[in-house]
């Protein structure tokens, strides 16, 4: 993987732009370089990223309060509040990018935002459903899963618009870096907002507020985001071929069944027959999807051109973000269920993440290409792993300002840097015709890995605390599972760095 002298003089985001596919905004208005227009577009696209992680954290911070109010929920099943959301987010992200290419990124983004608002509104009525004598817990879990489809449609298409809008240069570097800081910022905002309502016994209002903000974001997107024509496919006129409809169906069913089996097994036991049945059917459907992607003319995932470097990068993303979701979910479990903090105090404990993320974002903007990118990629996974180690080993009576506080400072290294750097590394490894799917591919792997990792951690928790007498040991066992995932990501990132260094020395 050699770089030329021109590339070596460009910051990392600019270097990525050298490999950008056709400009999605073919007729960019003359005023596109205006600061106000750039700021507005960055703000709107970042808002969708913030809303995605805010919705994600609304199933974590007040999870115990929600579970207690929906009394027909089985023990431990509140993990579905998070797993259902990230499951559908991961399943539908790649198809949404294809929909954006065929019908226009702006149209799909707006549809996703309205979908997100609608199901957030319905989720807020779960308590009413429960009070009416129906199964409010199941209704809420279904709404959470349907919520995840919204950001799956809006976020990757927003990223495509943002990346195509900015020309190469420092402004593009800074814009993409600030966009990446929306992840921890949204997580903190969602945690605090939902906890404020939860401690006042009105948790459902956090979903009503989220619905209102999503409706507003859709309106802002209509007004601010530039219109564009759908991408034209050479020699492909059949809409089903353009969409790779078979691939969409196979991947959606396979991924959904596989993840459902992993997340349901800790509650009903791995020996339950339908768990194995769903797992096997999911694997068979995924095998059929892989075969389909190698033979169709316009695949969703470019398996035929992916190499060891691309596979390593995606494996790193999966391991690192799996580590993150275990850290987040079980940190709140430890703070609320074991340390007996209310969810608002627990949410305040993660506020340093938002401040730290801005500092990391500006650092990321000034990275230069080459070996620094690979080193930064490795550092991001060290951040994931170190944060999990600190939480897993924190004594029960230890002050917040020791392990937990430091872990909130280390974690943004992973959250802010891993995704953008993975996008750049993949862009430099794939042929030009396939680079348009990279943003969606990274987000899909990121989200789906969180769903599987949470099921794995729940399995470890239930096995360690099998007799239900040592809750803390179960939570720590789950955190050690997260450490294993973070350590795997660190090893894979080290292998990627070694591979790059070896190629560079030839």
C-alpha positions in Angstrom: 0.0 0.0 0.0 2.2 2.8 -1.3 1.4 6.5 -1.0 2.7 9.2 -3.3 4.2 12.5 -2.4 1.0 14.5 -3.0 -0.9 12.3 -0.6 1.7 12.5 2.1 1.2 16.2 2.2 -2.5 16.0 2.9 -4.3 15.6 6.2 -6.1 12.2 6.6 -9.6 13.4 5.6 -8.2 15.1 2.5 -6.4 12.0 1.6 -9.7 10.1 1.9 -11.3 12.6 -0.5 -8.8 11.6 -3.2 -10.5 8.3 -3.3 -14.0 9.6 -3.2 -16.4 8.3 -5.8 -18.4 10.5 -8.1 -19.6 13.7 -6.5 -23.1 13.0 -5.3 -23.9 16.7 -5.5 -23.0 17.1 -9.2 -24.4 20.6 -9.3 -23.0 22.2 -6.2 -24.2 25.7 -5.8 -21.7 28.5 -6.1 -22.2 29.5 -2.4 -21.4 26.0 -1.2 -18.1 27.3 0.3 -19.9 29.9 2.4 -19.3 29.4 6.1 -22.9 29.6 7.1 -24.0 27.0 4.6 -21.2 24.6 5.6 -22.0 25.1 9.3 -25.7 24.5 8.7 -25.1 21.3 6.7 -22.6 20.0 9.3 -25.1 20.9 12.1 -28.0 19.1 10.5 -26.1 15.9 9.5 -24.5 15.8 12.9 -27.9 16.2 14.5 -29.0 12.9 13.0 -25.9 11.2 14.4 -26.6 12.7 17.9 -30.2 11.6 17.7 -29.1 8.0 16.9 -26.9 7.8 20.0 -29.4 9.6 22.1 -32.0 7.0 21.2 -29.5 4.3 21.9 -28.7 5.5 25.4 -32.4 6.0 26.3 -32.6 2.2 26.5 -29.6 2.0 28.8 -29.6 4.8 31.4 -33.2 4.5 32.6 -33.5 0.7 31.8 -34.1 -0.4 35.3 -36.8 2.3 35.9 -38.6 1.3 32.7 -38.3 -2.4 33.5 -39.8 -1.8 37.0 -42.7 0.1 35.6 -43.4 -2.6 33.0 -43.8 -5.4 35.5 -44.5 -8.2 33.1 -40.9 -8.1 31.9 -38.8 -11.2 32.6 -35.6 -10.8 34.7 -32.7 -9.5 32.6 -34.8 -9.0 29.6 -34.3 -5.2 29.8 -31.2 -5.8 27.7 -33.6 -6.0 24.8 -34.2 -2.3 25.2 -30.7 -1.8 23.8 -30.2 -5.0 21.7 -33.4 -4.5 19.7 -32.4 -1.0 18.8 -28.9 -1.8 17.6 -30.1 -5.0 15.9 -32.3 -3.3 13.4 -29.8 -0.4 13.1 -27.2 -2.8 12.0 -29.5 -4.9 9.7 -30.9 -2.0 7.7 -27.9 0.3 7.4 -26.3 -1.2 4.2 -29.7 -1.5 2.4 -30.4 2.1 3.3 -27.3 3.3 1.5 -28.4 1.4 -1.6 -31.9 3.0 -1.3 -30.1 6.4 -1.1 -28.2 5.7 -4.3 -31.3 4.7 -6.2 -33.9 7.2 -4.8 -31.6 10.0 -3.5 -29.9 10.3 -0.2 -31.9 13.3 1.0 -35.2 11.6 0.4 -34.2 8.4 2.3 -32.7 10.5 5.1 -36.0 12.4 5.6 -38.1 9.2 5.5 -35.8 7.7 8.1 -36.1 10.7 10.4 -39.9 10.6 10.2 -39.9 6.8 10.8 -37.7 7.4 13.9 -40.1 10.1 15.2 -43.2 7.9 14.7 -41.8 4.9 16.6 -40.4 7.0 19.3 -43.9 8.5 19.8 -45.3 5.0 20.0 -42.6 3.8 22.4 -43.8 6.6 24.8 -47.2 5.0 25.0 -45.9 1.7 26.3 -46.8 2.6 29.8 -50.4 3.4 28.7 -50.5 0.0 26.9 -49.3 -1.7 30.1 -51.8 0.1 32.3 -54.5 -1.0 29.9 -53.8 -4.6 30.8 -51.8 -5.5 27.7 -48.1 -6.6 27.5 -46.5 -3.2 27.6 -43.0 -4.7 27.8 -43.3 -6.6 24.5 -44.8 -3.5 22.9 -41.9 -1.4 24.1 -39.3 -3.8 22.9 -41.0 -3.9 19.4 -41.0 -0.1 19.3 -37.3 0.0 20.2 -36.5 -2.4 17.4 -38.6 -0.4 15.0 -36.9 2.8 16.2 -33.5 1.5 15.1 -34.6 1.4 11.4 -35.0 5.2 11.5 -31.3 6.1 12.1 -30.3 3.2 9.9 -32.0 5.2 7.1 -30.9 8.7 8.1 -27.4 8.5 9.4 -25.5 6.8 6.6 -27.3 8.9 4.0 -26.5 12.0 5.9 -22.8 11.0 6.1 -22.8 10.5 2.3 -24.2 14.0 1.8 -21.7 15.6 4.2 -18.7 13.8 2.8 -19.6 14.8 -0.8 -20.3 18.4 0.1 -16.9 19.5 1.4 -13.9 19.9 -1.0 -10.5 18.6 0.2 -8.8 20.7 2.8 -8.7 21.6 6.5 -12.4 22.5 6.6 -13.3 19.0 5.4 -11.0 17.4 8.0 -12.5 19.5 10.8 -16.1 18.8 9.6 -15.7 15.1 9.6 -14.0 15.1 12.9 -16.7 17.2 14.6 -19.3 14.9 13.0 -17.6 11.9 14.7 -17.8 13.6 18.1 -21.6 13.5 17.8 -21.6 9.9 19.0 -20.5 10.4 22.7 -22.3 13.8 22.7 -25.6 12.1 21.7 -25.0 9.3 24.2 -24.6 11.7 27.1 -27.6 13.9 26.0 -29.8 10.9 25.7 -28.7 9.5 29.1 -29.2 12.7 31.0 -32.5 13.7 29.3 -34.1 10.3 29.8 -32.9 10.1 33.4 -34.4 13.5 34.2 -37.8 12.2 33.2 -37.2 8.7 34.8 -36.4 10.0 38.3 -39.6 12.0 38.1 -41.6 8.8 37.2 -42.3 10.0 33.7 -39.8 8.1 31.6 -42.2 7.9 28.6 -41.7 11.7 28.1 -38.2 11.2 27.0 -39.5 9.4 23.9 -42.1 12.0 23.3 -39.3 14.6 23.3 -37.2 12.5 21.0 -40.1 12.2 18.6 -40.6 16.0 18.6 -36.9 16.6 17.9 -36.9 14.0 15.1 -39.8 15.8 13.4 -37.9 19.0 13.7 -34.8 17.4 12.3 -36.8 16.2 9.3 -38.0 19.8 8.7 -34.5 21.2 9.0 -33.2 18.5 6.6 -35.9 19.6 4.0 -34.8 23.2 4.2 -31.0 22.9 4.5 -29.7 19.7 2.9 -29.0 20.1 -0.9 -31.1 18.2 -3.4 -29.4 15.7 -5.6 -30.2 13.3 -8.3 -30.1 9.5 -7.8 -26.9 7.7 -8.8 -27.1 6.4 -12.3 -26.1 2.7 -12.8 -24.6 1.9 -16.1 -26.4 -0.9 -18.0 -28.7 -1.7 -15.1 -32.4 -0.7 -15.6 -34.2 -3.2 -13.4 -35.0 -1.7 -10.0 -34.7 -5.0 -8.2 -31.2 -5.6 -9.6 -30.2 -2.0 -8.6 -31.4 -2.6 -5.1 -30.1 -6.2 -4.9 -33.5 -7.1 -3.4 -32.5 -10.8 -2.8 -29.4 -9.6 -0.9 -31.5 -7.3 1.2 -34.0 -10.0 2.2 -31.4 -12.7 2.9 -29.2 -10.4 5.0 -32.1 -8.9 7.0 -33.6 -12.3 7.9 -30.2 -13.9 8.5 -28.8 -11.2 10.7 -32.1 -10.7 12.6 -32.5 -14.4 13.4 -28.9 -14.8 14.4 -28.9 -11.9 16.7 -32.3 -12.8 18.2 -31.0 -16.2 19.1 -27.9 -14.7 20.9 -29.9 -12.2 22.9 -32.8 -14.5 23.8 -30.7 -17.4 24.9 -29.5 -15.9 28.2 -33.1 -15.6 29.3 -34.5 -18.9 28.2 -31.3 -21.0 28.2 -29.1 -22.2 25.4 -30.7 -25.7 25.7 -34.1 -24.4 24.5 -34.7 -26.0 21.1 -36.0 -22.9 19.3 -32.8 -21.1 20.1 -30.7 -23.6 18.1 -33.3 -23.7 15.4 -33.2 -19.9 14.9 -29.4 -19.8 15.1 -29.0 -22.5 12.4 -31.6 -20.9 10.1 -29.9 -17.6 10.6 -26.5 -19.0 9.7 -27.9 -20.7 6.6 -29.5 -17.5 5.4 -26.3 -15.6 5.9 -24.4 -18.3 3.9 -27.0 -17.8 1.1 -26.4 -14.1 1.4 -22.6 -14.5 1.0 -23.2 -16.6 -2.1 -25.6 -14.1 -3.5 -23.2 -11.3 -3.1 -20.5 -13.1 -5.1 -22.7 -13.7 -8.1 -25.1 -10.7 -8.5 -24.2 -7.8 -10.8 -24.7 -5.1 -8.2 -24.0 -6.5 -4.7 -24.8 -4.7 -1.4 -21.4 -5.7 0.0 -18.4 -6.0 -2.3 -17.2 -9.4 -1.1 -15.5 -10.1 -4.4 -13.0 -7.3 -4.0 -12.5 -7.3 -0.2 -9.1 -8.4 1.0 -7.2 -9.2 4.2 -6.8 -5.5 5.0 -10.5 -4.7 4.6 -11.5 -7.7 6.7 -9.1 -6.7 9.4 -10.5 -3.2 9.6 -14.1 -4.4 9.8 -13.1 -7.0 12.4 -11.5 -4.3 14.5 -14.6 -2.1 14.3 -16.8 -5.1 15.4 -14.6 -5.9 18.3 -14.1 -2.4 19.5 -17.8 -1.3 19.4 -18.8 -4.6 20.9 -16.5 -3.7 23.8 -18.2 -0.3 24.0 -21.7 -1.5 24.3 -20.7 -4.0 27.1 -18.9 -1.1 28.9 -21.9 1.2 28.6 -24.7 -1.3 29.5 -22.9 -2.9 32.5 -21.4 0.4 33.8 -25.0 1.6 34.3 -26.0 -1.7 35.8 -23.1 -1.5 38.3 -23.8 2.1 39.2 -27.6 1.7 39.5 -28.2 -1.9 40.7 -25.1 -2.4 42.8 -23.9 1.0 43.9 -27.6 2.1 44.3 -27.2 5.4 42.4 -30.2 6.8 40.7 -30.1 6.9 36.9 -29.6 10.7 36.8 -26.5 10.5 39.0 -25.2 7.6 36.9 -25.8 9.7 33.7 -23.9 12.6 35.2 -21.0 10.3 35.7 -20.6 9.9 31.9 -20.8 13.6 31.1 -16.9 13.9 30.8 -17.2 11.8 27.7 -18.9 14.7 25.9 -16.2 17.2 26.8 -13.4 14.8 26.0 -14.9 13.9 22.6 -14.5 17.5 21.3 -10.8 17.5 22.2 -10.3 14.1 20.5 -12.2 15.4 17.4 -9.9 18.4 17.0 -6.9 16.1 17.4 -8.3 13.8 14.8 -8.7 16.7 12.3 -5.0 17.4 12.4 -3.7 13.9 11.9 -1.6 13.4 8.8 -1.8 10.4 6.5 0.4 7.4 6.6 1.7 5.6 9.7 0.0 8.1 12.1 -3.4 6.9 10.9 -2.6 3.3 11.7 -1.1 4.3 15.1 -4.2 6.3 15.9 -6.4 3.4 14.9 -4.5 1.2 17.3 -4.8 3.8 20.1 -8.6 4.0 19.6 -8.9 0.3 20.5 -6.5 0.7 23.5 -8.9 3.3 24.7 -11.9 0.9 24.4 -10.0 -1.9 26.2 -8.6 0.3 29.0 -12.0 1.8 29.8 -13.4 -1.7 30.2 -10.5 -2.8 32.4 -11.0 0.1 34.7 -14.7 -0.5 35.2 -14.3 -4.3 35.6 -11.6 -3.9 38.3 -13.2 -1.0 40.2 -13.8 -1.9 43.9 -17.4 -1.5 45.0 -16.7 1.2 47.5 -14.2 3.2 45.4 -14.7 6.9 44.7 -16.1 7.9 41.3 -13.0 10.0 40.6 -10.8 6.9 40.3 -11.6 4.1 37.8 -15.0 5.2 36.5 -14.0 8.8 35.9 -10.8 7.9 34.1 -12.7 5.3 32.0 -15.0 8.1 30.7 -11.9 10.0 29.6 -10.4 7.0 27.8 -13.4 5.8 26.0 -13.8 8.8 23.6 -10.5 7.8 22.0 -12.3 4.8 20.7 -15.8 6.2 20.0 -14.6 9.3 18.1 -11.6 7.9 16.2 -12.4 4.2 15.4 -15.2 4.9 12.9 -13.7 7.7 10.8 -10.3 6.1 10.7 -11.8 2.8 9.6 -13.6 4.6 6.8 -10.4 6.1 5.6 -8.5 2.8 5.7 -11.3 1.0 3.9 -11.4 3.7 1.2 -7.7 3.2 0.5 -8.2 -0.6 0.2 -11.2 -0.9 -2.0 -11.6 -0.2 -5.8 -13.2 3.1 -6.6 -16.5 1.7 -7.8 -17.2 0.2 -4.4 -16.1 3.0 -2.1 -19.6 4.5 -2.0 -20.7 1.8 0.4 -18.0 2.2 3.0 -19.7 4.6 5.4 -22.8 2.4 5.5 -20.7 -0.8 5.8 -18.8 0.6 8.8 -22.0 1.7 10.6 -23.7 -1.6 9.9 -20.8 -3.6 11.3 -20.6 -1.2 14.3 -24.2 -1.5 15.2 -24.7 -5.2 14.6 -21.6 -6.1 16.5 -23.1 -4.2 19.5 -26.2 -6.4 19.3 -24.2 -9.7 19.2 -21.8 -8.5 21.9 -24.6 -7.7 24.3 -26.0 -11.2 23.9 -22.5 -12.7 24.5 -22.0 -10.6 27.6 -25.5 -11.5 28.9 -24.6 -15.2 28.4 -21.4 -14.7 30.5 -23.3 -12.8 33.2 -26.0 -15.5 33.6 -23.4 -18.3 33.7 -21.2 -16.5 36.3 -24.3 -15.6 38.4 -26.2 -18.8 37.7 -27.7 -19.0 41.2 -28.7 -15.3 41.3 -26.7 -14.6 44.5 -23.7 -12.6 43.3 -24.9 -9.9 40.9 -21.7 -8.0 41.0 -19.6 -11.0 39.9 -22.0 -11.5 37.0 -21.7 -7.9 35.9 -17.9 -8.1 36.2 -17.9 -11.3 34.2 -19.7 -9.5 31.4 -17.2 -6.6 31.6 -14.4 -9.2 31.2 -16.1 -10.4 28.1 -16.0 -6.8 26.9 -12.3 -6.7 27.7 -11.8 -9.7 25.6 -13.5 -8.0 22.7 -11.4 -4.9 23.1 -8.2 -6.9 23.4 -9.1 -8.7 20.2 -9.6 -5.4 18.5 -6.3 -4.2 19.8 -4.5 -7.3 18.5 -6.2 -7.0 15.1 -5.3 -3.3 14.8 -1.7 -4.2 15.7 -1.7 -6.8 12.9 -3.0 -4.1 10.5 -0.2 -1.7 11.6 2.4 -4.5 11.1 1.0 -5.3 7.7 1.1 -1.7 6.6 4.7 -1.2 7.9 5.8 -4.4 6.1 4.2 -3.2 2.8 5.8 0.2 3.2 9.3 -1.2 3.8 9.1 -3.2 0.5 
